[in-house]
Amino acid sequence: MSQIFSLLYSLIEIYSFALIAYILLSWFPGARESSIGSLLARICEPYLDPFRKIIPPLGMIDMSPIVAILVLQFATSGLGVLHQMLV
């Protein structure tokens, strides 16, 4: 059971880094059109879309990726608590 929690924790961490990389690509013109940018878009956009529908942008700043990453961090914390309860 411990290996399952470890795997889920690792997957969430990797996905969080992918989201951060995808967000940073928006700072560079044309970076999202690259092969890495399009790969990250296919991975990250389905997760970010619901947050973008709920949270409107504040001027030129899109706060939804920050909230999406925080949700992943809460999920990681929840996994840790659940793991401790089951041990």
PDB file of N, CA, C and O in Angstrom, chain B, residues numbered from 101:
ATOM      1  N   MET B 101       0.824  -1.195   0.000  1.00  0.00           N
ATOM      2  CA  MET B 101       0.000   0.000   0.000  1.00  0.00           C
ATOM      3  C   MET B 101       0.869   1.260   0.000  1.00  0.00           C
ATOM      4  O   MET B 101       0.521   2.274  -0.605  1.00  0.00           O
ATOM      5  N   SER B 102       2.000   1.170   0.690  1.00  0.00           N
ATOM      6  CA  SER B 102       2.902   2.309   0.765  1.00  0.00           C
ATOM      7  C   SER B 102       3.458   2.681  -0.609  1.00  0.00           C
ATOM      8  O   SER B 102       3.673   3.857  -0.901  1.00  0.00           O
ATOM      9  N   GLN B 103       3.688   1.671  -1.450  1.00  0.00           N
ATOM     10  CA  GLN B 103       4.214   1.956  -2.788  1.00  0.00           C
ATOM     11  C   GLN B 103       3.195   2.689  -3.647  1.00  0.00           C
ATOM     12  O   GLN B 103       3.568   3.507  -4.488  1.00  0.00           O
ATOM     13  N   ILE B 104       1.920   2.405  -3.445  1.00  0.00           N
ATOM     14  CA  ILE B 104       0.871   3.099  -4.208  1.00  0.00           C
ATOM     15  C   ILE B 104       0.860   4.576  -3.839  1.00  0.00           C
ATOM     16  O   ILE B 104       0.800   5.437  -4.717  1.00  0.00           O
ATOM     17  N   PHE B 105       0.918   4.874  -2.539  1.00  0.00           N
ATOM     18  CA  PHE B 105       0.950   6.272  -2.109  1.00  0.00           C
ATOM     19  C   PHE B 105       2.209   6.965  -2.598  1.00  0.00           C
ATOM     20  O   PHE B 105       2.162   8.130  -2.994  1.00  0.00           O
ATOM     21  N   SER B 106       3.317   6.273  -2.576  1.00  0.00           N
ATOM     22  CA  SER B 106       4.565   6.846  -3.065  1.00  0.00           C
ATOM     23  C   SER B 106       4.479   7.151  -4.560  1.00  0.00           C
ATOM     24  O   SER B 106       4.937   8.199  -5.015  1.00  0.00           O
ATOM     25  N   LEU B 107       3.892   6.236  -5.311  1.00  0.00           N
ATOM     26  CA  LEU B 107       3.724   6.449  -6.748  1.00  0.00           C
ATOM     27  C   LEU B 107       2.803   7.629  -7.025  1.00  0.00           C
ATOM     28  O   LEU B 107       3.113   8.472  -7.867  1.00  0.00           O
ATOM     29  N   LEU B 108       1.665   7.698  -6.319  1.00  0.00           N
ATOM     30  CA  LEU B 108       0.738   8.814  -6.517  1.00  0.00           C
ATOM     31  C   LEU B 108       1.391  10.145  -6.157  1.00  0.00           C
ATOM     32  O   LEU B 108       1.222  11.138  -6.865  1.00  0.00           O
ATOM     33  N   TYR B 109       2.130  10.160  -5.063  1.00  0.00           N
ATOM     34  CA  TYR B 109       2.827  11.378  -4.654  1.00  0.00           C
ATOM     35  C   TYR B 109       3.828  11.808  -5.732  1.00  0.00           C
ATOM     36  O   TYR B 109       3.910  12.988  -6.071  1.00  0.00           O
ATOM     37  N   SER B 110       4.571  10.865  -6.258  1.00  0.00           N
ATOM     38  CA  SER B 110       5.560  11.172  -7.301  1.00  0.00           C
ATOM     39  C   SER B 110       4.892  11.679  -8.568  1.00  0.00           C
ATOM     40  O   SER B 110       5.380  12.623  -9.189  1.00  0.00           O
ATOM     41  N   LEU B 111       3.784  11.067  -8.957  1.00  0.00           N
ATOM     42  CA  LEU B 111       3.064  11.512 -10.158  1.00  0.00           C
ATOM     43  C   LEU B 111       2.523  12.924  -9.998  1.00  0.00           C
ATOM     44  O   LEU B 111       2.578  13.725 -10.931  1.00  0.00           O
ATOM     45  N   ILE B 112       2.000  13.229  -8.816  1.00  0.00           N
ATOM     46  CA  ILE B 112       1.496  14.585  -8.577  1.00  0.00           C
ATOM     47  C   ILE B 112       2.641  15.592  -8.613  1.00  0.00           C
ATOM     48  O   ILE B 112       2.479  16.687  -9.153  1.00  0.00           O
ATOM     49  N   GLU B 113       3.772  15.249  -8.059  1.00  0.00           N
ATOM     50  CA  GLU B 113       4.929  16.147  -8.083  1.00  0.00           C
ATOM     51  C   GLU B 113       5.415  16.386  -9.513  1.00  0.00           C
ATOM     52  O   GLU B 113       5.711  17.520  -9.889  1.00  0.00           O
ATOM     53  N   ILE B 114       5.497  15.330 -10.300  1.00  0.00           N
ATOM     54  CA  ILE B 114       5.929  15.460 -11.697  1.00  0.00           C
ATOM     55  C   ILE B 114       4.945  16.321 -12.472  1.00  0.00           C
ATOM     56  O   ILE B 114       5.348  17.170 -13.267  1.00  0.00           O
ATOM     57  N   TYR B 115       3.649  16.103 -12.239  1.00  0.00           N
ATOM     58  CA  TYR B 115       2.636  16.897 -12.930  1.00  0.00           C
ATOM     59  C   TYR B 115       2.715  18.361 -12.506  1.00  0.00           C
ATOM     60  O   TYR B 115       2.515  19.254 -13.330  1.00  0.00           O
ATOM     61  N   SER B 116       3.001  18.614 -11.239  1.00  0.00           N
ATOM     62  CA  SER B 116       3.165  19.995 -10.773  1.00  0.00           C
ATOM     63  C   SER B 116       4.328  20.678 -11.486  1.00  0.00           C
ATOM     64  O   SER B 116       4.224  21.839 -11.882  1.00  0.00           O
ATOM     65  N   PHE B 117       5.427  19.961 -11.647  1.00  0.00           N
ATOM     66  CA  PHE B 117       6.565  20.529 -12.381  1.00  0.00           C
ATOM     67  C   PHE B 117       6.219  20.763 -13.849  1.00  0.00           C
ATOM     68  O   PHE B 117       6.669  21.746 -14.439  1.00  0.00           O
ATOM     69  N   ALA B 118       5.433  19.881 -14.442  1.00  0.00           N
ATOM     70  CA  ALA B 118       5.001  20.074 -15.828  1.00  0.00           C
ATOM     71  C   ALA B 118       4.137  21.333 -15.944  1.00  0.00           C
ATOM     72  O   ALA B 118       4.271  22.095 -16.901  1.00  0.00           O
ATOM     73  N   LEU B 119       3.257  21.546 -14.972  1.00  0.00           N
ATOM     74  CA  LEU B 119       2.432  22.762 -14.976  1.00  0.00           C
ATOM     75  C   LEU B 119       3.291  24.011 -14.853  1.00  0.00           C
ATOM     76  O   LEU B 119       3.062  24.998 -15.553  1.00  0.00           O
ATOM     77  N   ILE B 120       4.271  23.970 -13.972  1.00  0.00           N
ATOM     78  CA  ILE B 120       5.148  25.132 -13.800  1.00  0.00           C
ATOM     79  C   ILE B 120       5.925  25.402 -15.083  1.00  0.00           C
ATOM     80  O   ILE B 120       6.060  26.554 -15.494  1.00  0.00           O
ATOM     81  N   ALA B 121       6.432  24.360 -15.711  1.00  0.00           N
ATOM     82  CA  ALA B 121       7.156  24.538 -16.981  1.00  0.00           C
ATOM     83  C   ALA B 121       6.233  25.123 -18.043  1.00  0.00           C
ATOM     84  O   ALA B 121       6.635  26.006 -18.801  1.00  0.00           O
ATOM     85  N   TYR B 122       4.999  24.634 -18.099  1.00  0.00           N
ATOM     86  CA  TYR B 122       4.037  25.137 -19.086  1.00  0.00           C
ATOM     87  C   TYR B 122       3.711  26.607 -18.831  1.00  0.00           C
ATOM     88  O   TYR B 122       3.582  27.389 -19.772  1.00  0.00           O
ATOM     89  N   ILE B 123       3.578  26.976 -17.571  1.00  0.00           N
ATOM     90  CA  ILE B 123       3.307  28.371 -17.227  1.00  0.00           C
ATOM     91  C   ILE B 123       4.492  29.256 -17.611  1.00  0.00           C
ATOM     92  O   ILE B 123       4.307  30.346 -18.153  1.00  0.00           O
ATOM     93  N   LEU B 124       5.700  28.792 -17.330  1.00  0.00           N
ATOM     94  CA  LEU B 124       6.890  29.578 -17.668  1.00  0.00           C
ATOM     95  C   LEU B 124       7.055  29.751 -19.172  1.00  0.00           C
ATOM     96  O   LEU B 124       7.604  30.755 -19.625  1.00  0.00           O
ATOM     97  N   LEU B 125       6.584  28.778 -19.949  1.00  0.00           N
ATOM     98  CA  LEU B 125       6.676  28.910 -21.410  1.00  0.00           C
ATOM     99  C   LEU B 125       5.874  30.096 -21.934  1.00  0.00           C
ATOM    100  O   LEU B 125       6.180  30.632 -22.999  1.00  0.00           O
ATOM    101  N   SER B 126       4.850  30.508 -21.193  1.00  0.00           N
ATOM    102  CA  SER B 126       4.041  31.645 -21.647  1.00  0.00           C
ATOM    103  C   SER B 126       4.828  32.949 -21.594  1.00  0.00           C
ATOM    104  O   SER B 126       4.423  33.934 -22.211  1.00  0.00           O
ATOM    105  N   TRP B 127       5.928  32.974 -20.878  1.00  0.00           N
ATOM    106  CA  TRP B 127       6.739  34.186 -20.798  1.00  0.00           C
ATOM    107  C   TRP B 127       7.621  34.390 -22.021  1.00  0.00           C
ATOM    108  O   TRP B 127       8.142  35.485 -22.232  1.00  0.00           O
ATOM    109  N   PHE B 128       7.792  33.349 -22.826  1.00  0.00           N
ATOM    110  CA  PHE B 128       8.673  33.428 -23.989  1.00  0.00           C
ATOM    111  C   PHE B 128       7.850  33.336 -25.268  1.00  0.00           C
ATOM    112  O   PHE B 128       7.088  32.386 -25.446  1.00  0.00           O
ATOM    113  N   PRO B 129       7.995  34.309 -26.155  1.00  0.00           N
ATOM    114  CA  PRO B 129       7.208  34.296 -27.390  1.00  0.00           C
ATOM    115  C   PRO B 129       7.497  33.056 -28.238  1.00  0.00           C
ATOM    116  O   PRO B 129       8.653  32.725 -28.503  1.00  0.00           O
ATOM    117  N   GLY B 130       6.451  32.393 -28.647  1.00  0.00           N
ATOM    118  CA  GLY B 130       6.579  31.236 -29.533  1.00  0.00           C
ATOM    119  C   GLY B 130       6.975  29.947 -28.846  1.00  0.00           C
ATOM    120  O   GLY B 130       7.054  28.909 -29.504  1.00  0.00           O
ATOM    121  N   ALA B 131       7.227  29.973 -27.550  1.00  0.00           N
ATOM    122  CA  ALA B 131       7.690  28.764 -26.866  1.00  0.00           C
ATOM    123  C   ALA B 131       6.595  27.706 -26.779  1.00  0.00           C
ATOM    124  O   ALA B 131       6.886  26.510 -26.814  1.00  0.00           O
ATOM    125  N   ARG B 132       5.343  28.136 -26.666  1.00  0.00           N
ATOM    126  CA  ARG B 132       4.256  27.157 -26.576  1.00  0.00           C
ATOM    127  C   ARG B 132       3.973  26.488 -27.918  1.00  0.00           C
ATOM    128  O   ARG B 132       3.295  25.462 -27.970  1.00  0.00           O
ATOM    129  N   GLU B 133       4.485  27.056 -28.990  1.00  0.00           N
ATOM    130  CA  GLU B 133       4.307  26.438 -30.304  1.00  0.00           C
ATOM    131  C   GLU B 133       5.399  25.426 -30.614  1.00  0.00           C
ATOM    132  O   GLU B 133       5.338  24.748 -31.639  1.00  0.00           O
ATOM    133  N   SER B 134       6.388  25.316 -29.751  1.00  0.00           N
ATOM    134  CA  SER B 134       7.449  24.339 -29.958  1.00  0.00           C
ATOM    135  C   SER B 134       6.923  22.937 -29.665  1.00  0.00           C
ATOM    136  O   SER B 134       5.797  22.776 -29.193  1.00  0.00           O
ATOM    137  N   SER B 135       7.736  21.930 -29.943  1.00  0.00           N
ATOM    138  CA  SER B 135       7.286  20.553 -29.703  1.00  0.00           C
ATOM    139  C   SER B 135       7.088  20.289 -28.213  1.00  0.00           C
ATOM    140  O   SER B 135       6.150  19.595 -27.823  1.00  0.00           O
ATOM    141  N   ILE B 136       7.972  20.842 -27.381  1.00  0.00           N
ATOM    142  CA  ILE B 136       7.818  20.678 -25.936  1.00  0.00           C
ATOM    143  C   ILE B 136       6.585  21.434 -25.456  1.00  0.00           C
ATOM    144  O   ILE B 136       5.832  20.936 -24.619  1.00  0.00           O
ATOM    145  N   GLY B 137       6.383  22.625 -25.981  1.00  0.00           N
ATOM    146  CA  GLY B 137       5.222  23.421 -25.603  1.00  0.00           C
ATOM    147  C   GLY B 137       3.909  22.747 -25.971  1.00  0.00           C
ATOM    148  O   GLY B 137       2.954  22.772 -25.195  1.00  0.00           O
ATOM    149  N   SER B 138       3.863  22.142 -27.159  1.00  0.00           N
ATOM    150  CA  SER B 138       2.621  21.469 -27.558  1.00  0.00           C
ATOM    151  C   SER B 138       2.391  20.197 -26.740  1.00  0.00           C
ATOM    152  O   SER B 138       1.247  19.855 -26.441  1.00  0.00           O
ATOM    153  N   LEU B 139       3.463  19.497 -26.377  1.00  0.00           N
ATOM    154  CA  LEU B 139       3.331  18.321 -25.516  1.00  0.00           C
ATOM    155  C   LEU B 139       2.798  18.725 -24.143  1.00  0.00           C
ATOM    156  O   LEU B 139       1.878  18.096 -23.621  1.00  0.00           O
ATOM    157  N   LEU B 140       3.375  19.770 -23.562  1.00  0.00           N
ATOM    158  CA  LEU B 140       2.915  20.239 -22.266  1.00  0.00           C
ATOM    159  C   LEU B 140       1.485  20.764 -22.342  1.00  0.00           C
ATOM    160  O   LEU B 140       0.719  20.612 -21.391  1.00  0.00           O
ATOM    161  N   ALA B 141       1.123  21.376 -23.457  1.00  0.00           N
ATOM    162  CA  ALA B 141      -0.253  21.855 -23.624  1.00  0.00           C
ATOM    163  C   ALA B 141      -1.238  20.691 -23.611  1.00  0.00           C
ATOM    164  O   ALA B 141      -2.293  20.779 -22.983  1.00  0.00           O
ATOM    165  N   ARG B 142      -0.903  19.610 -24.295  1.00  0.00           N
ATOM    166  CA  ARG B 142      -1.797  18.440 -24.304  1.00  0.00           C
ATOM    167  C   ARG B 142      -1.917  17.823 -22.922  1.00  0.00           C
ATOM    168  O   ARG B 142      -2.956  17.256 -22.582  1.00  0.00           O
ATOM    169  N   ILE B 143      -0.877  17.926 -22.132  1.00  0.00           N
ATOM    170  CA  ILE B 143      -0.896  17.348 -20.785  1.00  0.00           C
ATOM    171  C   ILE B 143      -1.579  18.288 -19.781  1.00  0.00           C
ATOM    172  O   ILE B 143      -2.344  17.830 -18.932  1.00  0.00           O
ATOM    173  N   CYS B 144      -1.311  19.586 -19.872  1.00  0.00           N
ATOM    174  CA  CYS B 144      -1.728  20.533 -18.841  1.00  0.00           C
ATOM    175  C   CYS B 144      -3.072  21.208 -19.093  1.00  0.00           C
ATOM    176  O   CYS B 144      -3.813  21.468 -18.145  1.00  0.00           O
ATOM    177  N   GLU B 145      -3.396  21.493 -20.340  1.00  0.00           N
ATOM    178  CA  GLU B 145      -4.624  22.240 -20.626  1.00  0.00           C
ATOM    179  C   GLU B 145      -5.903  21.553 -20.138  1.00  0.00           C
ATOM    180  O   GLU B 145      -6.784  22.244 -19.627  1.00  0.00           O
ATOM    181  N   PRO B 146      -6.049  20.232 -20.268  1.00  0.00           N
ATOM    182  CA  PRO B 146      -7.293  19.626 -19.751  1.00  0.00           C
ATOM    183  C   PRO B 146      -7.477  19.844 -18.246  1.00  0.00           C
ATOM    184  O   PRO B 146      -8.610  19.944 -17.777  1.00  0.00           O
ATOM    185  N   TYR B 147      -6.407  19.919 -17.501  1.00  0.00           N
ATOM    186  CA  TYR B 147      -6.496  20.174 -16.065  1.00  0.00           C
ATOM    187  C   TYR B 147      -6.737  21.657 -15.774  1.00  0.00           C
ATOM    188  O   TYR B 147      -7.472  21.992 -14.845  1.00  0.00           O
ATOM    189  N   LEU B 148      -6.128  22.544 -16.557  1.00  0.00           N
ATOM    190  CA  LEU B 148      -6.244  23.978 -16.311  1.00  0.00           C
ATOM    191  C   LEU B 148      -7.578  24.563 -16.773  1.00  0.00           C
ATOM    192  O   LEU B 148      -8.037  25.556 -16.208  1.00  0.00           O
ATOM    193  N   ASP B 149      -8.204  23.973 -17.781  1.00  0.00           N
ATOM    194  CA  ASP B 149      -9.447  24.529 -18.334  1.00  0.00           C
ATOM    195  C   ASP B 149     -10.556  24.730 -17.304  1.00  0.00           C
ATOM    196  O   ASP B 149     -11.159  25.803 -17.286  1.00  0.00           O
ATOM    197  N   PRO B 150     -10.855  23.754 -16.445  1.00  0.00           N
ATOM    198  CA  PRO B 150     -11.922  24.009 -15.457  1.00  0.00           C
ATOM    199  C   PRO B 150     -11.607  25.172 -14.516  1.00  0.00           C
ATOM    200  O   PRO B 150     -12.508  25.909 -14.118  1.00  0.00           O
ATOM    201  N   PHE B 151     -10.347  25.335 -14.165  1.00  0.00           N
ATOM    202  CA  PHE B 151      -9.970  26.449 -13.297  1.00  0.00           C
ATOM    203  C   PHE B 151     -10.127  27.780 -14.027  1.00  0.00           C
ATOM    204  O   PHE B 151     -10.527  28.776 -13.423  1.00  0.00           O
ATOM    205  N   ARG B 152      -9.818  27.803 -15.302  1.00  0.00           N
ATOM    206  CA  ARG B 152      -9.957  29.040 -16.088  1.00  0.00           C
ATOM    207  C   ARG B 152     -11.414  29.419 -16.262  1.00  0.00           C
ATOM    208  O   ARG B 152     -11.732  30.602 -16.386  1.00  0.00           O
ATOM    209  N   LYS B 153     -12.299  28.445 -16.276  1.00  0.00           N
ATOM    210  CA  LYS B 153     -13.735  28.746 -16.395  1.00  0.00           C
ATOM    211  C   LYS B 153     -14.276  29.332 -15.100  1.00  0.00           C
ATOM    212  O   LYS B 153     -15.222  30.120 -15.128  1.00  0.00           O
ATOM    213  N   ILE B 154     -13.690  28.959 -13.965  1.00  0.00           N
ATOM    214  CA  ILE B 154     -14.180  29.429 -12.665  1.00  0.00           C
ATOM    215  C   ILE B 154     -13.523  30.745 -12.260  1.00  0.00           C
ATOM    216  O   ILE B 154     -14.194  31.638 -11.744  1.00  0.00           O
ATOM    217  N   ILE B 155     -12.222  30.872 -12.490  1.00  0.00           N
ATOM    218  CA  ILE B 155     -11.461  32.025 -12.015  1.00  0.00           C
ATOM    219  C   ILE B 155     -11.174  32.962 -13.191  1.00  0.00           C
ATOM    220  O   ILE B 155     -10.420  32.606 -14.096  1.00  0.00           O
ATOM    221  N   PRO B 156     -11.769  34.151 -13.181  1.00  0.00           N
ATOM    222  CA  PRO B 156     -11.504  35.090 -14.282  1.00  0.00           C
ATOM    223  C   PRO B 156     -10.099  35.693 -14.146  1.00  0.00           C
ATOM    224  O   PRO B 156      -9.584  35.836 -13.037  1.00  0.00           O
ATOM    225  N   PRO B 157      -9.484  36.045 -15.285  1.00  0.00           N
ATOM    226  CA  PRO B 157      -8.159  36.680 -15.211  1.00  0.00           C
ATOM    227  C   PRO B 157      -8.258  38.074 -14.586  1.00  0.00           C
ATOM    228  O   PRO B 157      -9.257  38.775 -14.751  1.00  0.00           O
ATOM    229  N   LEU B 158      -7.220  38.451 -13.880  1.00  0.00           N
ATOM    230  CA  LEU B 158      -7.150  39.782 -13.284  1.00  0.00           C
ATOM    231  C   LEU B 158      -6.285  40.651 -14.186  1.00  0.00           C
ATOM    232  O   LEU B 158      -5.064  40.702 -14.037  1.00  0.00           O
ATOM    233  N   GLY B 159      -6.923  41.320 -15.107  1.00  0.00           N
ATOM    234  CA  GLY B 159      -6.184  42.099 -16.095  1.00  0.00           C
ATOM    235  C   GLY B 159      -5.440  41.168 -17.027  1.00  0.00           C
ATOM    236  O   GLY B 159      -6.048  40.360 -17.730  1.00  0.00           O
ATOM    237  N   MET B 160      -4.122  41.283 -17.032  1.00  0.00           N
ATOM    238  CA  MET B 160      -3.292  40.426 -17.882  1.00  0.00           C
ATOM    239  C   MET B 160      -2.766  39.196 -17.130  1.00  0.00           C
ATOM    240  O   MET B 160      -2.009  38.403 -17.689  1.00  0.00           O
ATOM    241  N   ILE B 161      -3.165  39.043 -15.875  1.00  0.00           N
ATOM    242  CA  ILE B 161      -2.641  37.951 -15.050  1.00  0.00           C
ATOM    243  C   ILE B 161      -3.698  36.864 -14.897  1.00  0.00           C
ATOM    244  O   ILE B 161      -4.821  37.124 -14.465  1.00  0.00           O
ATOM    245  N   ASP B 162      -3.320  35.651 -15.258  1.00  0.00           N
ATOM    246  CA  ASP B 162      -4.187  34.491 -15.116  1.00  0.00           C
ATOM    247  C   ASP B 162      -3.822  33.783 -13.814  1.00  0.00           C
ATOM    248  O   ASP B 162      -2.756  33.177 -13.705  1.00  0.00           O
ATOM    249  N   MET B 163      -4.708  33.866 -12.836  1.00  0.00           N
ATOM    250  CA  MET B 163      -4.445  33.280 -11.517  1.00  0.00           C
ATOM    251  C   MET B 163      -4.823  31.800 -11.450  1.00  0.00           C
ATOM    252  O   MET B 163      -4.482  31.124 -10.479  1.00  0.00           O
ATOM    253  N   SER B 164      -5.513  31.290 -12.457  1.00  0.00           N
ATOM    254  CA  SER B 164      -5.991  29.908 -12.400  1.00  0.00           C
ATOM    255  C   SER B 164      -4.863  28.869 -12.303  1.00  0.00           C
ATOM    256  O   SER B 164      -5.049  27.873 -11.603  1.00  0.00           O
ATOM    257  N   PRO B 165      -3.711  29.037 -12.957  1.00  0.00           N
ATOM    258  CA  PRO B 165      -2.648  28.040 -12.767  1.00  0.00           C
ATOM    259  C   PRO B 165      -2.137  27.965 -11.332  1.00  0.00           C
ATOM    260  O   PRO B 165      -1.763  26.892 -10.860  1.00  0.00           O
ATOM    261  N   ILE B 166      -2.121  29.101 -10.640  1.00  0.00           N
ATOM    262  CA  ILE B 166      -1.672  29.096  -9.251  1.00  0.00           C
ATOM    263  C   ILE B 166      -2.643  28.299  -8.394  1.00  0.00           C
ATOM    264  O   ILE B 166      -2.231  27.504  -7.549  1.00  0.00           O
ATOM    265  N   VAL B 167      -3.932  28.516  -8.614  1.00  0.00           N
ATOM    266  CA  VAL B 167      -4.944  27.770  -7.871  1.00  0.00           C
ATOM    267  C   VAL B 167      -4.867  26.287  -8.226  1.00  0.00           C
ATOM    268  O   VAL B 167      -5.021  25.435  -7.351  1.00  0.00           O
ATOM    269  N   ALA B 168      -4.632  25.971  -9.489  1.00  0.00           N
ATOM    270  CA  ALA B 168      -4.526  24.571  -9.911  1.00  0.00           C
ATOM    271  C   ALA B 168      -3.350  23.877  -9.225  1.00  0.00           C
ATOM    272  O   ALA B 168      -3.468  22.725  -8.810  1.00  0.00           O
ATOM    273  N   ILE B 169      -2.225  24.569  -9.105  1.00  0.00           N
ATOM    274  CA  ILE B 169      -1.066  23.991  -8.426  1.00  0.00           C
ATOM    275  C   ILE B 169      -1.344  23.839  -6.929  1.00  0.00           C
ATOM    276  O   ILE B 169      -0.936  22.850  -6.319  1.00  0.00           O
ATOM    277  N   LEU B 170      -2.033  24.809  -6.342  1.00  0.00           N
ATOM    278  CA  LEU B 170      -2.387  24.686  -4.926  1.00  0.00           C
ATOM    279  C   LEU B 170      -3.302  23.486  -4.679  1.00  0.00           C
ATOM    280  O   LEU B 170      -3.165  22.800  -3.667  1.00  0.00           O
ATOM    281  N   VAL B 171      -4.231  23.231  -5.597  1.00  0.00           N
ATOM    282  CA  VAL B 171      -5.104  22.064  -5.466  1.00  0.00           C
ATOM    283  C   VAL B 171      -4.273  20.787  -5.504  1.00  0.00           C
ATOM    284  O   VAL B 171      -4.525  19.859  -4.735  1.00  0.00           O
ATOM    285  N   LEU B 172      -3.290  20.732  -6.389  1.00  0.00           N
ATOM    286  CA  LEU B 172      -2.415  19.559  -6.422  1.00  0.00           C
ATOM    287  C   LEU B 172      -1.633  19.411  -5.115  1.00  0.00           C
ATOM    288  O   LEU B 172      -1.430  18.297  -4.633  1.00  0.00           O
ATOM    289  N   GLN B 173      -1.200  20.523  -4.551  1.00  0.00           N
ATOM    290  CA  GLN B 173      -0.468  20.457  -3.290  1.00  0.00           C
ATOM    291  C   GLN B 173      -1.375  19.985  -2.153  1.00  0.00           C
ATOM    292  O   GLN B 173      -0.943  19.226  -1.286  1.00  0.00           O
ATOM    293  N   PHE B 174      -2.638  20.437  -2.157  1.00  0.00           N
ATOM    294  CA  PHE B 174      -3.592  19.947  -1.158  1.00  0.00           C
ATOM    295  C   PHE B 174      -3.841  18.457  -1.346  1.00  0.00           C
ATOM    296  O   PHE B 174      -4.000  17.727  -0.368  1.00  0.00           O
ATOM    297  N   ALA B 175      -3.876  18.004  -2.588  1.00  0.00           N
ATOM    298  CA  ALA B 175      -4.050  16.573  -2.848  1.00  0.00           C
ATOM    299  C   ALA B 175      -2.861  15.789  -2.299  1.00  0.00           C
ATOM    300  O   ALA B 175      -3.036  14.707  -1.738  1.00  0.00           O
ATOM    301  N   THR B 176      -1.668  16.323  -2.456  1.00  0.00           N
ATOM    302  CA  THR B 176      -0.480  15.675  -1.911  1.00  0.00           C
ATOM    303  C   THR B 176      -0.560  15.594  -0.389  1.00  0.00           C
ATOM    304  O   THR B 176      -0.234  14.567   0.207  1.00  0.00           O
ATOM    305  N   SER B 177      -0.997  16.689   0.230  1.00  0.00           N
ATOM    306  CA  SER B 177      -1.148  16.688   1.685  1.00  0.00           C
ATOM    307  C   SER B 177      -2.213  15.690   2.115  1.00  0.00           C
ATOM    308  O   SER B 177      -2.042  14.979   3.105  1.00  0.00           O
ATOM    309  N   GLY B 178      -3.305  15.638   1.372  1.00  0.00           N
ATOM    310  CA  GLY B 178      -4.368  14.684   1.669  1.00  0.00           C
ATOM    311  C   GLY B 178      -3.901  13.258   1.551  1.00  0.00           C
ATOM    312  O   GLY B 178      -4.290  12.404   2.348  1.00  0.00           O
ATOM    313  N   LEU B 179      -3.062  12.988   0.553  1.00  0.00           N
ATOM    314  CA  LEU B 179      -2.508  11.633   0.417  1.00  0.00           C
ATOM    315  C   LEU B 179      -1.644  11.276   1.615  1.00  0.00           C
ATOM    316  O   LEU B 179      -1.680  10.145   2.099  1.00  0.00           O
ATOM    317  N   GLY B 180      -0.867  12.242   2.091  1.00  0.00           N
ATOM    318  CA  GLY B 180      -0.037  11.995   3.255  1.00  0.00           C
ATOM    319  C   GLY B 180      -0.863  11.691   4.487  1.00  0.00           C
ATOM    320  O   GLY B 180      -0.539  10.778   5.247  1.00  0.00           O
ATOM    321  N   VAL B 181      -1.935  12.454   4.691  1.00  0.00           N
ATOM    322  CA  VAL B 181      -2.811  12.216   5.837  1.00  0.00           C
ATOM    323  C   VAL B 181      -3.489  10.861   5.714  1.00  0.00           C
ATOM    324  O   VAL B 181      -3.552  10.106   6.684  1.00  0.00           O
ATOM    325  N   LEU B 182      -3.992  10.551   4.532  1.00  0.00           N
ATOM    326  CA  LEU B 182      -4.658   9.263   4.305  1.00  0.00           C
ATOM    327  C   LEU B 182      -3.688   8.107   4.537  1.00  0.00           C
ATOM    328  O   LEU B 182      -4.050   7.091   5.131  1.00  0.00           O
ATOM    329  N   HIS B 183      -2.466   8.269   4.067  1.00  0.00           N
ATOM    330  CA  HIS B 183      -1.464   7.238   4.259  1.00  0.00           C
ATOM    331  C   HIS B 183      -1.180   7.022   5.752  1.00  0.00           C
ATOM    332  O   HIS B 183      -1.051   5.886   6.208  1.00  0.00           O
ATOM    333  N   GLN B 184      -1.084   8.119   6.501  1.00  0.00           N
ATOM    334  CA  GLN B 184      -0.830   7.993   7.933  1.00  0.00           C
ATOM    335  C   GLN B 184      -1.998   7.319   8.652  1.00  0.00           C
ATOM    336  O   GLN B 184      -1.788   6.581   9.614  1.00  0.00           O
ATOM    337  N   MET B 185      -3.218   7.564   8.197  1.00  0.00           N
ATOM    338  CA  MET B 185      -4.385   6.952   8.814  1.00  0.00           C
ATOM    339  C   MET B 185      -4.422   5.450   8.557  1.00  0.00           C
ATOM    340  O   MET B 185      -4.887   4.685   9.401  1.00  0.00           O
ATOM    341  N   LEU B 186      -3.939   5.033   7.406  1.00  0.00           N
ATOM    342  CA  LEU B 186      -3.995   3.620   7.045  1.00  0.00           C
ATOM    343  C   LEU B 186      -2.838   2.817   7.601  1.00  0.00           C
ATOM    344  O   LEU B 186      -2.893   1.588   7.633  1.00  0.00           O
ATOM    345  N   VAL B 187      -1.798   3.494   8.037  1.00  0.00           N
ATOM    346  CA  VAL B 187      -0.615   2.775   8.555  1.00  0.00           C
ATOM    347  C   VAL B 187      -0.797   2.447  10.006  1.00  0.00           C
ATOM    348  O   VAL B 187       0.085   1.846  10.619  1.00  0.00           O
TER     349      VAL B 187
END
